[in-house]
Amino acid sequence: MRIFGEHHDLFRATVRSFVEKEIAPHVEEWEAAGRLPRWIWPRMGELGLLGVEYDEKYGGAGADLLTTMVLHEECARSRSGSFAMAVGVHTDMASPHLYWTGSEPLREKYLPAICRGEKLTAIAVTEPGGGSDVAAIRTRAVRDGDHYVVNGSKMFITNGATADLVFLAARVEAGDERRRHRGISMFLVERETPGFTVSRTLDKMGMRASDTAELSFQDMRVPAEHLLGREGVGFYEVMRVFQRERLVAGLHAVAMADRALEDTIAYVQERQAFGGPLSDKQVVRHRVADLATLIEAGRALTYAACLRYAAGEDAVREVSMVKLFTAEMVNRVAYDCVQLHGGYGYMREYPVERFARDARLLTIGGGTSEIMKDVIARTLLGR
Ligand SMILES: Cc1cc2nc3c(=O)[nH]c(=O)nc-3n(C[C@H](O)[C@H](O)[C@H](O)COP(=O)(O)OP(=O)(O)OC[C@H]3O[C@@H](n4cnc5c(N)ncnc54)[C@H](O)[C@@H]3O)c2cc1C
């Protein structure tokens, strides 16, 4: 499916070269260390990879969604889900809250540093008590003069331990059942704010080089001008940015699956069993054919939803289908690619082992498969 132009191809070559030369050689070291080094952010800023769609006056490139698609496909080809996820959070899940709803002075103050990679961002919505039910947020922000006083905690926050700026969802109104979607607001919080604590960094099954943290806020005073958008519309803003986040998750899933299948094809062509390469056995050939077909289906669904979204059309159903289908697809690909590697597929020294652990997150993070089915069903059947 050809949707990219020549300038996208040139951009792809830049990102691919950066990923191959500067990211891929370090992936195992960063997995073992459990973190990504700080230098990647200013380096990506220097290459113009952060904020590609943001206006040039804020340090962005003023490019289109297809450019963003290329960025995320190439980051996911790195064989590091952690790297791809950390970039995706910074560029397309956290900072859009500022770009879309921040006041002009806030944008001017923070966006250039975000685009240069000097300030890393995180998005803090999920709480220890639950993530799927966003309207159930309990973190409170109470207005006190020209500040809001925030108390509460957030769970599973990507880039949480290292981010300089956190986009935080908090309840500004004690919501009763009927108004629970209406009392939530988004805030821009600087990590240096007194009362902001990284309670702990979490030990994970996969995505091990990405930092995932629990955050807590105790009488944290956030300037009132750091409120993003109108008070009380935060739930709808979270849902709006979720559409972008879920498209990025789909792009990651397809590109990760693509890379793993490439690795697996090389492996089965090399590996000998019963007097010939594995790739000669019909069962293996059919399995590879099935996986390639699934990946192409995922790509077609994702590209179609991206184009619809880019055209400004309502794409909630399509985006949810992308998130659901590609997350399940990449896990099927992961299972089969490990199987085709035999015992080596279970060994840390083979990237396919990391791929299987990284892929597992995709049916959970950014909206679970069950929640995606609920959203799709709602668009078909109503409430
Ligand atoms: C590595 C990692 C990184 C993350 N990064 C971020 C981040 O940067 N920022 C952020 O805010 N969050 C982040 N999350 C949180 C993530 O979005 C949530 O984990 C996810 O939304 C699910 O919420 P939960 O874990 O509380 O599960 P729950 O909501 O408790 O759900 C548990 C299970 O119940 C199912 N379930 C829940 N409600 C229903 C229902 N109505 N019908 C049927 N089944 C249901 C779910 O599908 C799931 O299978 C991250 C999570 C992980 C693991």
The ligand as a Tripos MOL2 file, in Angstrom:
@<TRIPOS>MOLECULE
LIG
   53    58     1     0     0
SMALL
NO_CHARGES

@<TRIPOS>ATOM
      1 C1          4.2560   -0.6190   30.6660 C.3       1 LIG1
      2 C2          3.0620    0.2620   30.8090 C.ar      1 LIG1
      3 C3          3.1430    1.5900   30.4270 C.ar      1 LIG1
      4 C4          2.0530    2.4460   30.6180 C.ar      1 LIG1
      5 N1          2.1720    3.7770   30.3440 N.ar      1 LIG1
      6 C5          1.1860    4.6320   30.7280 C.ar      1 LIG1
      7 C6          1.3670    6.0470   30.6600 C.ar      1 LIG1
      8 O1          2.3970    6.5390   30.1820 O.2       1 LIG1
      9 N2          0.3870    6.8540   31.1280 N.ar      1 LIG1
     10 C7         -0.7780    6.3620   31.6430 C.ar      1 LIG1
     11 O2         -1.6170    7.1450   32.0520 O.2       1 LIG1
     12 N3         -0.9960    5.0140   31.7120 N.ar      1 LIG1
     13 C8         -0.0280    4.1500   31.2840 C.ar      1 LIG1
     14 N4         -0.2210    2.7870   31.3710 N.ar      1 LIG1
     15 C9         -1.4710    2.2980   31.9090 C.3       1 LIG1
     16 C10        -2.3430    1.5550   30.9080 C.3       1 LIG1
     17 O3         -2.9330    2.4440   29.9970 O.3       1 LIG1
     18 C11        -3.3530    0.7560   31.7460 C.3       1 LIG1
     19 O4         -2.6420   -0.3210   32.3230 O.3       1 LIG1
     20 C12        -4.5290    0.2570   30.9530 C.3       1 LIG1
     21 O5         -5.3310    1.3270   30.5300 O.3       1 LIG1
     22 C13        -5.3880   -0.7130   31.7800 C.3       1 LIG1
     23 O6         -5.6890   -0.1780   33.0330 O.3       1 LIG1
     24 P1         -5.4140   -1.0600   34.3460 P.3       1 LIG1
     25 O7         -4.0250   -1.5800   34.2780 O.co2     1 LIG1
     26 O8         -5.7680   -0.2530   35.5260 O.co2     1 LIG1
     27 O9         -6.3720   -2.3040   34.2170 O.3       1 LIG1
     28 P2         -7.9120   -2.3770   34.6690 P.3       1 LIG1
     29 O10        -8.6360   -1.1860   34.1500 O.co2     1 LIG1
     30 O11        -7.9610   -2.6650   36.1130 O.co2     1 LIG1
     31 O12        -8.3730   -3.6600   33.8630 O.3       1 LIG1
     32 C14        -8.0010   -4.9860   34.2500 C.3       1 LIG1
     33 C15        -8.6330   -5.9710   33.2640 C.3       1 LIG1
     34 O13       -10.0500   -5.8060   33.3060 O.3       1 LIG1
     35 C16       -10.5420   -5.5270   32.0190 C.3       1 LIG1
     36 N5        -11.6710   -4.5950   32.1040 N.ar      1 LIG1
     37 C17       -11.7200   -3.3960   32.7290 C.ar      1 LIG1
     38 N6        -12.9150   -2.8300   32.5600 N.ar      1 LIG1
     39 C18       -13.6380   -3.6890   31.7860 C.ar      1 LIG1
     40 C19       -14.9500   -3.6600   31.2430 C.ar      1 LIG1
     41 N7        -15.7740   -2.6220   31.4320 N.pl3     1 LIG1
     42 N8        -15.3620   -4.7200   30.5090 N.ar      1 LIG1
     43 C20       -14.5480   -5.7650   30.2830 C.ar      1 LIG1
     44 N9        -13.2790   -5.8470   30.7710 N.ar      1 LIG1
     45 C21       -12.8480   -4.8150   31.4960 C.ar      1 LIG1
     46 C22        -9.3790   -4.8930   31.2670 C.3       1 LIG1
     47 O14        -9.5550   -5.0270   29.8620 O.3       1 LIG1
     48 C23        -8.2330   -5.7090   31.8050 C.3       1 LIG1
     49 O15        -8.1350   -6.9240   31.1120 O.3       1 LIG1
     50 C24         0.8400    1.9220   31.1380 C.ar      1 LIG1
     51 C25         0.7490    0.5580   31.4690 C.ar      1 LIG1
     52 C26         1.8390   -0.2510   31.3260 C.ar      1 LIG1
     53 C27         1.7100   -1.6900   31.7470 C.3       1 LIG1
@<TRIPOS>BOND
     1     1     2 1
     2     2     3 ar
     3     2    52 ar
     4     3     4 ar
     5     4     5 ar
     6     4    50 ar
     7     5     6 ar
     8     6     7 ar
     9     6    13 1
    10     7     8 2
    11     7     9 ar
    12     9    10 ar
    13    10    11 2
    14    10    12 ar
    15    12    13 ar
    16    13    14 ar
    17    14    15 1
    18    14    50 ar
    19    15    16 1
    20    16    17 1
    21    16    18 1
    22    18    19 1
    23    18    20 1
    24    20    21 1
    25    20    22 1
    26    22    23 1
    27    23    24 1
    28    24    25 2
    29    24    26 1
    30    24    27 1
    31    27    28 1
    32    28    29 2
    33    28    30 1
    34    28    31 1
    35    31    32 1
    36    32    33 1
    37    33    34 1
    38    33    48 1
    39    34    35 1
    40    35    36 1
    41    35    46 1
    42    36    37 ar
    43    36    45 ar
    44    37    38 ar
    45    38    39 ar
    46    39    40 ar
    47    39    45 ar
    48    40    41 1
    49    40    42 ar
    50    42    43 ar
    51    43    44 ar
    52    44    45 ar
    53    46    47 1
    54    46    48 1
    55    48    49 1
    56    50    51 ar
    57    51    52 ar
    58    52    53 1
@<TRIPOS>SUBSTRUCTURE
     1 LIG1         1 GROUP 0 **** ****
